[in-house]
Each structure stands twice: as C-alpha cells, then as structure tokens.
Amino acid sequence: MKVKVEVRFKEGVLDPEGQTILNTLNRKGYDFVSDVRVGKVIELEVEDGIERYEQKIEEICHSILANPIIEDYRIIY
Amino acid sequence: MKVKVEVRFKEGVLDPEGQTILNTLNRKGYDFVSDVRVGKVIELEVEDGIERYEQKIEEICHSILANPIIEDYRIIY
C-alpha cells in the first residue's frame, strides 16, 4: 500500500528554488505565472493494515521527513 | 488560481534520496516501510482563465520543470 506525504515550506519561509523558477519563467515570457512554491512529495510503500502504522507515520513525518521549524507536512492515504 | 505539478523519477531510475530515507527508516526500526520514492510538487500561481494557458503550462513542464529523459510530470488543476 502507498502512503503519500507532501512536505512544504511554511507560509513566509523564503523558497529560493521557487523564486529561481519564477524568475526563469518570467524571463522566458511566461508572465501569467505570478508565484511559484516548491515542495516534496514522498511516497512510502508500506505493509497492508495501515491502521496499525498511522501513529508511526506521523512520527516519521515529524522527525525524519519534515523539519517542523520551517516545513508543514500533509499525509495522504 | 493555483496549478499543481508533480514531478517524479520514471520507473527504474535510481532515487538516491528515496534510498537514503528508506535506509534511515529501517535503521530506526520502521520496518513496515519497504520502499520510498521522492518527487517534487511545484505550485504555480497563475492568472484566472486557465484554458488560455493549458498549452503553455505543458510547455513549461516539458522544458523547465521536468527533465523528460528521467522524469515524468503530472498537472493537477
């Protein structure tokens, strides 16, 4: 079974990669794009019976996959 | 309006970041995770009237956001 975790910078945290992409897009004439934010999507292949692991997946997100100081995460089952 | 683009390695392409996370998880005892794949989620803020830009967004994905040789992309409106 696959579990998807999206990790993104918190609001207000500078996103250099997003900024670089935006500058490139505008330089190439794609002016209809006004902002770009880049995050990660991490797909975990886990054993069936996900109810047993929900607590551990929260733990994994909080301690390994995301930096709680500057990032938010969202688990998509 | 926000347009989301997911960029992932193609099947069979080595994912060093995913492999590193998997090794870390298994070392910390999270054995129920058998595979990890990491991709990017890029969120574009675009002007309303998206129908006019669909073709250009494909162009952006193909030429700037993803490397068509090793990556696939998916546009989520």
N, CA and C atoms of all chains as a GROMACS GRO file, in nm:
protein
  462
    1MET      N    1   0.083  -0.119   0.000
    1MET     CA    2   0.000   0.000   0.000
    1MET      C    3   0.087   0.126   0.000
    2LYS      N    4   0.044   0.228  -0.077
    2LYS     CA    5   0.123   0.353  -0.086
    2LYS      C    6   0.063   0.462   0.003
    3VAL      N    7   0.152   0.533   0.075
    3VAL     CA    8   0.112   0.649   0.154
    3VAL      C    9   0.193   0.767   0.100
    4LYS      N   10   0.121   0.879   0.071
    4LYS     CA   11   0.189   0.994   0.013
    4LYS      C   12   0.203   1.104   0.119
    5VAL      N   13   0.321   1.162   0.128
    5VAL     CA   14   0.343   1.271   0.224
    5VAL      C   15   0.390   1.393   0.145
    6GLU      N   16   0.317   1.503   0.156
    6GLU     CA   17   0.359   1.628   0.093
    6GLU      C   18   0.426   1.715   0.198
    7VAL      N   19   0.546   1.762   0.168
    7VAL     CA   20   0.621   1.847   0.262
    7VAL      C   21   0.642   1.982   0.194
    8ARG      N   22   0.603   2.091   0.262
    8ARG     CA   23   0.614   2.225   0.202
    8ARG      C   24   0.670   2.323   0.303
    9PHE      N   25   0.730   2.427   0.251
    9PHE     CA   26   0.774   2.535   0.340
    9PHE      C   27   0.650   2.600   0.403
   10LYS      N   28   0.665   2.642   0.528
   10LYS     CA   29   0.557   2.718   0.592
   10LYS      C   30   0.540   2.852   0.522
   11GLU      N   31   0.420   2.910   0.533
   11GLU     CA   32   0.396   3.045   0.480
   11GLU      C   33   0.504   3.138   0.532
   12GLY      N   34   0.554   3.225   0.446
   12GLY     CA   35   0.651   3.326   0.494
   12GLY      C   36   0.795   3.279   0.488
   13VAL      N   37   0.818   3.148   0.474
   13VAL     CA   38   0.956   3.099   0.465
   13VAL      C   39   1.001   3.117   0.320
   14LEU      N   40   1.118   3.178   0.302
   14LEU     CA   41   1.170   3.203   0.168
   14LEU      C   42   1.190   3.071   0.093
   15ASP      N   43   1.152   3.071  -0.036
   15ASP     CA   44   1.161   2.949  -0.117
   15ASP      C   45   1.253   2.979  -0.235
   16PRO      N   46   1.386   2.965  -0.215
   16PRO     CA   47   1.481   3.005  -0.321
   16PRO      C   48   1.458   2.931  -0.452
   17GLU      N   49   1.425   2.800  -0.441
   17GLU     CA   50   1.404   2.723  -0.564
   17GLU      C   51   1.281   2.775  -0.640
   18GLY      N   52   1.175   2.803  -0.565
   18GLY     CA   53   1.055   2.858  -0.628
   18GLY      C   54   1.084   2.992  -0.692
   19GLN      N   55   1.159   3.074  -0.622
   19GLN     CA   56   1.194   3.208  -0.673
   19GLN      C   57   1.276   3.198  -0.802
   20THR      N   58   1.370   3.104  -0.805
   20THR     CA   59   1.454   3.085  -0.924
   20THR      C   60   1.369   3.041  -1.042
   21ILE      N   61   1.277   2.950  -1.018
   21ILE     CA   62   1.189   2.903  -1.126
   21ILE      C   63   1.103   3.019  -1.176
   22LEU      N   64   1.049   3.099  -1.082
   22LEU     CA   65   0.966   3.213  -1.122
   22LEU      C   66   1.045   3.310  -1.209
   23ASN      N   67   1.167   3.342  -1.168
   23ASN     CA   68   1.250   3.434  -1.248
   23ASN      C   69   1.272   3.378  -1.388
   24THR      N   70   1.299   3.248  -1.397
   24THR     CA   71   1.322   3.185  -1.527
   24THR      C   72   1.196   3.193  -1.612
   25LEU      N   73   1.083   3.164  -1.554
   25LEU     CA   74   0.956   3.167  -1.629
   25LEU      C   75   0.928   3.308  -1.680
   26ASN      N   76   0.946   3.407  -1.594
   26ASN     CA   77   0.917   3.544  -1.637
   26ASN      C   78   1.016   3.588  -1.746
   27ARG      N   79   1.144   3.548  -1.730
   27ARG     CA   80   1.245   3.585  -1.830
   27ARG      C   81   1.210   3.522  -1.966
   28LYS      N   82   1.146   3.405  -1.963
   28LYS     CA   83   1.112   3.338  -2.090
   28LYS      C   84   0.973   3.378  -2.141
   29GLY      N   85   0.916   3.480  -2.073
   29GLY     CA   86   0.792   3.535  -2.125
   29GLY      C   87   0.664   3.472  -2.071
   30TYR      N   88   0.675   3.385  -1.975
   30TYR     CA   89   0.555   3.324  -1.916
   30TYR      C   90   0.504   3.413  -1.802
   31ASP      N   91   0.454   3.531  -1.840
   31ASP     CA   92   0.420   3.633  -1.739
   31ASP      C   93   0.291   3.601  -1.662
   32PHE      N   94   0.213   3.509  -1.711
   32PHE     CA   95   0.085   3.477  -1.643
   32PHE      C   96   0.110   3.403  -1.511
   33VAL      N   97   0.236   3.365  -1.485
   33VAL     CA   98   0.269   3.298  -1.358
   33VAL      C   99   0.320   3.404  -1.260
   34SER      N  100   0.251   3.419  -1.146
   34SER     CA  101   0.290   3.528  -1.054
   34SER      C  102   0.364   3.477  -0.930
   35ASP      N  103   0.356   3.344  -0.903
   35ASP     CA  104   0.430   3.291  -0.787
   35ASP      C  105   0.455   3.142  -0.808
   36VAL      N  106   0.565   3.093  -0.751
   36VAL     CA  107   0.598   2.950  -0.761
   36VAL      C  108   0.645   2.903  -0.623
   37ARG      N  109   0.587   2.794  -0.574
   37ARG     CA  110   0.632   2.734  -0.447
   37ARG      C  111   0.668   2.588  -0.476
   38VAL      N  112   0.782   2.547  -0.423
   38VAL     CA  113   0.829   2.410  -0.449
   38VAL      C  114   0.827   2.331  -0.318
   39GLY      N  115   0.774   2.208  -0.324
   39GLY     CA  116   0.776   2.120  -0.207
   39GLY      C  117   0.816   1.980  -0.249
   40LYS      N  118   0.812   1.887  -0.154
   40LYS     CA  119   0.847   1.748  -0.185
   40LYS      C  120   0.723   1.660  -0.174
   41VAL      N  121   0.719   1.558  -0.256
   41VAL     CA  122   0.616   1.455  -0.239
   41VAL      C  123   0.691   1.323  -0.218
   42ILE      N  124   0.669   1.263  -0.103
   42ILE     CA  125   0.741   1.142  -0.065
   42ILE      C  126   0.640   1.028  -0.058
   43GLU      N  127   0.667   0.925  -0.136
   43GLU     CA  128   0.573   0.812  -0.141
   43GLU      C  129   0.634   0.693  -0.066
   44LEU      N  130   0.564   0.648   0.038
   44LEU     CA  131   0.611   0.534   0.119
   44LEU      C  132   0.532   0.410   0.077
   45GLU      N  133   0.603   0.302   0.049
   45GLU     CA  134   0.537   0.172   0.025
   45GLU      C  135   0.534   0.101   0.160
   46VAL      N  136   0.414   0.079   0.213
   46VAL     CA  137   0.404   0.019   0.347
   46VAL      C  138   0.321  -0.108   0.343
   47GLU      N  139   0.338  -0.192   0.447
   47GLU     CA  140   0.260  -0.315   0.457
   47GLU      C  141   0.111  -0.282   0.470
   48ASP      N  142   0.026  -0.379   0.431
   48ASP     CA  143  -0.118  -0.356   0.449
   48ASP      C  144  -0.152  -0.348   0.598
   49GLY      N  145  -0.276  -0.300   0.624
   49GLY     CA  146  -0.317  -0.285   0.764
   49GLY      C  147  -0.264  -0.154   0.818
   50ILE      N  148  -0.291  -0.049   0.741
   50ILE     CA  149  -0.233   0.084   0.771
   50ILE      C  150  -0.277   0.136   0.907
   51GLU      N  151  -0.392   0.095   0.960
   51GLU     CA  152  -0.439   0.149   1.088
   51GLU      C  153  -0.331   0.130   1.195
   52ARG      N  154  -0.259   0.020   1.188
   52ARG     CA  155  -0.157  -0.008   1.291
   52ARG      C  156  -0.041   0.092   1.283
   53TYR      N  157  -0.022   0.155   1.167
   53TYR     CA  158   0.101   0.236   1.149
   53TYR      C  159   0.075   0.386   1.148
   54GLU      N  160  -0.052   0.429   1.158
   54GLU     CA  161  -0.080   0.572   1.142
   54GLU      C  162   0.002   0.656   1.241
   55GLN      N  163   0.008   0.612   1.363
   55GLN     CA  164   0.082   0.684   1.468
   55GLN      C  165   0.231   0.690   1.431
   56LYS      N  166   0.284   0.579   1.379
   56LYS     CA  167   0.428   0.574   1.344
   56LYS      C  168   0.456   0.662   1.222
   57ILE      N  169   0.362   0.669   1.131
   57ILE     CA  170   0.383   0.752   1.011
   57ILE      C  171   0.386   0.899   1.050
   58GLU      N  172   0.301   0.938   1.147
   58GLU     CA  173   0.309   1.075   1.200
   58GLU      C  174   0.449   1.099   1.259
   59GLU      N  175   0.495   1.004   1.334
   59GLU     CA  176   0.629   1.013   1.395
   59GLU      C  177   0.737   1.031   1.287
   60ILE      N  178   0.729   0.949   1.183
   60ILE     CA  179   0.826   0.954   1.072
   60ILE      C  180   0.824   1.093   1.007
   61CYS      N  181   0.704   1.145   0.985
   61CYS     CA  182   0.692   1.277   0.920
   61CYS      C  183   0.754   1.383   1.010
   62HIS      N  184   0.720   1.377   1.137
   62HIS     CA  185   0.762   1.483   1.229
   62HIS      C  186   0.912   1.479   1.255
   63SER      N  187   0.972   1.358   1.256
   63SER     CA  188   1.113   1.352   1.298
   63SER      C  189   1.211   1.332   1.183
   64ILE      N  190   1.162   1.279   1.068
   64ILE     CA  191   1.256   1.247   0.959
   64ILE      C  192   1.223   1.319   0.828
   65LEU      N  193   1.097   1.315   0.787
   65LEU     CA  194   1.066   1.366   0.653
   65LEU      C  195   1.053   1.518   0.648
   66ALA      N  196   1.007   1.581   0.757
   66ALA     CA  197   0.988   1.727   0.754
   66ALA      C  198   1.064   1.791   0.868
   67ASN      N  199   1.104   1.917   0.844
   67ASN     CA  200   1.167   1.996   0.951
   67ASN      C  201   1.056   2.083   1.010
   68PRO      N  202   1.005   2.046   1.130
   68PRO     CA  203   0.887   2.114   1.184
   68PRO      C  204   0.905   2.265   1.205
   69ILE      N  205   1.030   2.312   1.205
   69ILE     CA  206   1.053   2.456   1.227
   69ILE      C  207   1.015   2.536   1.102
   70ILE      N  208   1.049   2.485   0.985
   70ILE     CA  209   1.025   2.563   0.862
   70ILE      C  210   0.929   2.494   0.764
   71GLU      N  211   0.891   2.368   0.796
   71GLU     CA  212   0.807   2.296   0.700
   71GLU      C  213   0.679   2.243   0.763
   72ASP      N  214   0.574   2.234   0.679
   72ASP     CA  215   0.450   2.166   0.717
   72ASP      C  216   0.444   2.037   0.636
   73TYR      N  217   0.370   1.938   0.685
   73TYR     CA  218   0.351   1.816   0.606
   73TYR      C  219   0.204   1.776   0.606
   74ARG      N  220   0.170   1.701   0.502
   74ARG     CA  221   0.031   1.654   0.490
   74ARG      C  222   0.037   1.508   0.445
   75ILE      N  223  -0.030   1.419   0.520
   75ILE     CA  224  -0.029   1.276   0.487
   75ILE      C  225  -0.153   1.245   0.405
   76ILE      N  226  -0.134   1.180   0.291
   76ILE     CA  227  -0.247   1.146   0.202
   76ILE      C  228  -0.252   0.993   0.191
   77TYR      N  229  -0.355   0.935   0.255
   77TYR     CA  230  -0.368   0.787   0.248
   77TYR      C  231  -0.441   0.746   0.121
   78MET      N  232  -0.528   3.176  -0.925
   78MET     CA  233  -0.558   3.033  -0.932
   78MET      C  234  -0.429   2.950  -0.920
   79LYS      N  235  -0.436   2.838  -0.849
   79LYS     CA  236  -0.317   2.753  -0.829
   79LYS      C  237  -0.323   2.631  -0.920
   80VAL      N  238  -0.208   2.601  -0.982
   80VAL     CA  239  -0.191   2.479  -1.062
   80VAL      C  240  -0.077   2.400  -0.998
   81LYS      N  241  -0.104   2.270  -0.974
   81LYS     CA  242  -0.002   2.190  -0.908
   81LYS      C  243   0.062   2.096  -1.011
   82VAL      N  244   0.193   2.086  -1.006
   82VAL     CA  245   0.264   1.995  -1.097
   82VAL      C  246   0.347   1.899  -1.012
   83GLU      N  247   0.323   1.770  -1.030
   83GLU     CA  248   0.404   1.670  -0.960
   83GLU      C  249   0.509   1.617  -1.057
   84VAL      N  250   0.634   1.619  -1.014
   84VAL     CA  251   0.744   1.570  -1.098
   84VAL      C  252   0.810   1.453  -1.026
   85ARG      N  253   0.821   1.339  -1.095
   85ARG     CA  254   0.878   1.219  -1.032
   85ARG      C  255   0.976   1.151  -1.126
   86PHE      N  256   1.067   1.075  -1.066
   86PHE     CA  257   1.157   0.995  -1.149
   86PHE      C  258   1.074   0.889  -1.221
   87LYS      N  259   1.113   0.858  -1.343
   87LYS     CA  260   1.050   0.748  -1.416
   87LYS      C  261   1.080   0.617  -1.345
   88GLU      N  262   0.992   0.517  -1.367
   88GLU     CA  263   1.015   0.382  -1.314
   88GLU      C  264   1.155   0.337  -1.354
   89GLY      N  265   1.229   0.275  -1.263
   89GLY     CA  266   1.359   0.220  -1.298
   89GLY      C  267   1.474   0.318  -1.280
   90VAL      N  268   1.443   0.447  -1.266
   90VAL     CA  269   1.550   0.546  -1.245
   90VAL      C  270   1.586   0.544  -1.096
   91LEU      N  271   1.713   0.533  -1.064
   91LEU     CA  272   1.759   0.527  -0.926
   91LEU      C  273   1.718   0.655  -0.852
   92ASP      N  274   1.670   0.637  -0.728
   92ASP     CA  275   1.625   0.752  -0.648
   92ASP      C  276   1.710   0.757  -0.521
   93PRO      N  277   1.828   0.820  -0.528
   93PRO     CA  278   1.921   0.819  -0.414
   93PRO      C  279   1.859   0.876  -0.286
   94GLU      N  280   1.777   0.984  -0.303
   94GLU     CA  281   1.718   1.045  -0.184
   94GLU      C  282   1.618   0.948  -0.119
   95GLY      N  283   1.538   0.884  -0.203
   95GLY     CA  284   1.443   0.785  -0.152
   95GLY      C  285   1.514   0.670  -0.083
   96GLN      N  286   1.623   0.626  -0.142
   96GLN     CA  287   1.701   0.514  -0.086
   96GLN      C  288   1.761   0.553   0.050
   97THR      N  289   1.809   0.675   0.060
   97THR     CA  290   1.868   0.723   0.185
   97THR      C  291   1.762   0.729   0.295
   98ILE      N  292   1.644   0.778   0.260
   98ILE     CA  293   1.535   0.784   0.358
   98ILE      C  294   1.497   0.643   0.402
   99LEU      N  295   1.487   0.551   0.305
   99LEU     CA  296   1.450   0.413   0.338
   99LEU      C  297   1.552   0.352   0.434
  100ASN      N  298   1.679   0.371   0.405
  100ASN     CA  299   1.784   0.316   0.494
  100ASN      C  300   1.770   0.374   0.635
  101THR      N  301   1.742   0.503   0.643
  101THR     CA  302   1.726   0.568   0.774
  101THR      C  303   1.605   0.510   0.848
  102LEU      N  304   1.496   0.495   0.779
  102LEU     CA  305   1.374   0.442   0.841
  102LEU      C  306   1.398   0.300   0.893
  103ASN      N  307   1.460   0.218   0.811
  103ASN     CA  308   1.482   0.080   0.853
  103ASN      C  309   1.580   0.075   0.971
  104ARG      N  310   1.683   0.160   0.967
  104ARG     CA  311   1.780   0.164   1.077
  104ARG      C  312   1.711   0.206   1.207
  105LYS      N  313   1.608   0.288   1.196
  105LYS     CA  314   1.538   0.336   1.318
  105LYS      C  315   1.422   0.244   1.356
  106GLY      N  316   1.414   0.130   1.285
  106GLY     CA  317   1.317   0.030   1.326
  106GLY      C  318   1.181   0.041   1.260
  107TYR      N  319   1.165   0.128   1.162
  107TYR     CA  320   1.037   0.139   1.091
  107TYR      C  321   1.037   0.041   0.974
  108ASP      N  322   1.031  -0.089   1.010
  108ASP     CA  323   1.049  -0.194   0.909
  108ASP      C  324   0.927  -0.213   0.819
  109PHE      N  325   0.814  -0.158   0.857
  109PHE     CA  326   0.692  -0.177   0.777
  109PHE      C  327   0.698  -0.096   0.646
  110VAL      N  328   0.801  -0.011   0.633
  110VAL     CA  329   0.819   0.065   0.508
  110VAL      C  330   0.916  -0.012   0.418
  111SER      N  331   0.870  -0.050   0.299
  111SER     CA  332   0.955  -0.134   0.213
  111SER      C  333   1.016  -0.056   0.095
  112ASP      N  334   0.961   0.063   0.064
  112ASP     CA  335   1.020   0.143  -0.044
  112ASP      C  336   0.983   0.290  -0.024
  113VAL      N  337   1.071   0.378  -0.072
  113VAL     CA  338   1.046   0.522  -0.061
  113VAL      C  339   1.084   0.586  -0.194
  114ARG      N  340   0.995   0.667  -0.250
  114ARG     CA  341   1.024   0.742  -0.374
  114ARG      C  342   0.998   0.890  -0.345
  115VAL      N  343   1.092   0.972  -0.388
  115VAL     CA  344   1.081   1.117  -0.361
  115VAL      C  345   1.062   1.191  -0.493
  116GLY      N  346   0.966   1.284  -0.494
  116GLY     CA  347   0.948   1.369  -0.612
  116GLY      C  348   0.927   1.512  -0.567
  117LYS      N  349   0.894   1.598  -0.665
  117LYS     CA  350   0.870   1.740  -0.634
  117LYS      C  351   0.724   1.774  -0.658
  118VAL      N  352   0.674   1.866  -0.578
  118VAL     CA  353   0.542   1.921  -0.606
  118VAL      C  354   0.563   2.072  -0.623
  119ILE      N  355   0.529   2.121  -0.740
  119ILE     CA  356   0.554   2.262  -0.774
  119ILE      C  357   0.418   2.328  -0.793
  120GLU      N  358   0.396   2.434  -0.714
  120GLU     CA  359   0.267   2.501  -0.722
  120GLU      C  360   0.283   2.636  -0.792
  121LEU      N  361   0.213   2.652  -0.902
  121LEU     CA  362   0.220   2.777  -0.980
  121LEU      C  363   0.095   2.860  -0.950
  122GLU      N  364   0.117   2.988  -0.916
  122GLU     CA  365   0.004   3.081  -0.902
  122GLU      C  366  -0.013   3.148  -1.039
  123VAL      N  367  -0.126   3.124  -1.104
  123VAL     CA  368  -0.145   3.178  -1.238
  123VAL      C  369  -0.272   3.263  -1.244
  124GLU      N  370  -0.277   3.348  -1.349
  124GLU     CA  371  -0.395   3.435  -1.368
  124GLU      C  372  -0.518   3.348  -1.395
  125ASP      N  373  -0.636   3.404  -1.367
  125ASP     CA  374  -0.759   3.329  -1.398
  125ASP      C  375  -0.772   3.311  -1.550
  126GLY      N  376  -0.867   3.221  -1.585
  126GLY     CA  377  -0.884   3.194  -1.730
  126GLY      C  378  -0.780   3.093  -1.775
  127ILE      N  379  -0.771   2.983  -1.701
  127ILE     CA  380  -0.665   2.884  -1.720
  127ILE      C  381  -0.668   2.820  -1.860
  128GLU      N  382  -0.789   2.818  -1.923
  128GLU     CA  383  -0.799   2.750  -2.054
  128GLU      C  384  -0.697   2.811  -2.151
  129ARG      N  385  -0.673   2.940  -2.137
  129ARG     CA  386  -0.581   3.007  -2.231
  129ARG      C  387  -0.438   2.959  -2.210
  130TYR      N  388  -0.407   2.905  -2.091
  130TYR     CA  389  -0.266   2.876  -2.061
  130TYR      C  390  -0.231   2.728  -2.060
  131GLU      N  391  -0.330   2.641  -2.079
  131GLU     CA  392  -0.303   2.497  -2.065
  131GLU      C  393  -0.185   2.453  -2.152
  132GLN      N  394  -0.187   2.498  -2.276
  132GLN     CA  395  -0.082   2.462  -2.372
  132GLN      C  396   0.054   2.512  -2.320
  133LYS      N  397   0.056   2.634  -2.266
  133LYS     CA  398   0.184   2.693  -2.218
  133LYS      C  399   0.232   2.620  -2.092
  134ILE      N  400   0.138   2.575  -2.010
  134ILE     CA  401   0.179   2.504  -1.887
  134ILE      C  402   0.243   2.370  -1.923
  135GLU      N  403   0.188   2.306  -2.027
  135GLU     CA  404   0.253   2.183  -2.076
  135GLU      C  405   0.397   2.213  -2.120
  136GLU      N  406   0.410   2.322  -2.192
  136GLU     CA  407   0.543   2.367  -2.241
  136GLU      C  408   0.639   2.389  -2.123
  137ILE      N  409   0.589   2.458  -2.021
  137ILE     CA  410   0.669   2.488  -1.902
  137ILE      C  411   0.715   2.358  -1.834
  138CYS      N  412   0.621   2.264  -1.822
  138CYS     CA  413   0.655   2.136  -1.756
  138CYS      C  414   0.762   2.063  -1.836
  139HIS      N  415   0.740   2.059  -1.966
  139HIS     CA  416   0.827   1.979  -2.053
  139HIS      C  417   0.967   2.039  -2.066
  140SER      N  418   0.975   2.173  -2.063
  140SER     CA  419   1.106   2.235  -2.092
  140SER      C  420   1.177   2.290  -1.969
  141ILE      N  421   1.100   2.317  -1.859
  141ILE     CA  422   1.165   2.382  -1.743
  141ILE      C  423   1.150   2.299  -1.615
  142LEU      N  424   1.029   2.254  -1.585
  142LEU     CA  425   1.007   2.192  -1.454
  142LEU      C  426   1.053   2.046  -1.447
  143ALA      N  427   1.045   1.975  -1.559
  143ALA     CA  428   1.082   1.832  -1.554
  143ALA      C  429   1.189   1.803  -1.661
  144ASN      N  430   1.271   1.702  -1.632
  144ASN     CA  431   1.369   1.655  -1.731
  144ASN      C  432   1.307   1.532  -1.798
  145PRO      N  433   1.257   1.551  -1.922
  145PRO     CA  434   1.179   1.443  -1.986
  145PRO      C  435   1.255   1.311  -2.002
  146ILE      N  436   1.387   1.314  -1.990
  146ILE     CA  437   1.466   1.190  -2.007
  146ILE      C  438   1.449   1.100  -1.885
  147ILE      N  439   1.449   1.159  -1.765
  147ILE     CA  440   1.445   1.076  -1.643
  147ILE      C  441   1.323   1.102  -1.556
  148GLU      N  442   1.242   1.202  -1.593
  148GLU     CA  443   1.129   1.235  -1.508
  148GLU      C  444   0.997   1.236  -1.584
  149ASP      N  445   0.890   1.203  -1.512
  149ASP     CA  446   0.754   1.221  -1.561
  149ASP      C  447   0.690   1.336  -1.483
  150TYR      N  448   0.587   1.399  -1.542
  150TYR     CA  449   0.517   1.504  -1.466
  150TYR      C  450   0.366   1.484  -1.480
  151ARG      N  451   0.296   1.536  -1.381
  151ARG     CA  452   0.150   1.528  -1.384
  151ARG      C  453   0.096   1.665  -1.342
  152ILE      N  454   0.006   1.721  -1.423
  152ILE     CA  455  -0.050   1.853  -1.394
  152ILE      C  456  -0.184   1.834  -1.324
  153ILE      N  457  -0.202   1.898  -1.211
  153ILE     CA  458  -0.327   1.886  -1.135
  153ILE      C  459  -0.392   2.025  -1.126
  154TYR      N  460  -0.504   2.039  -1.201
  154TYR     CA  461  -0.572   2.171  -1.199
  154TYR      C  462  -0.668   2.182  -1.080
   0.00000   0.00000   0.00000
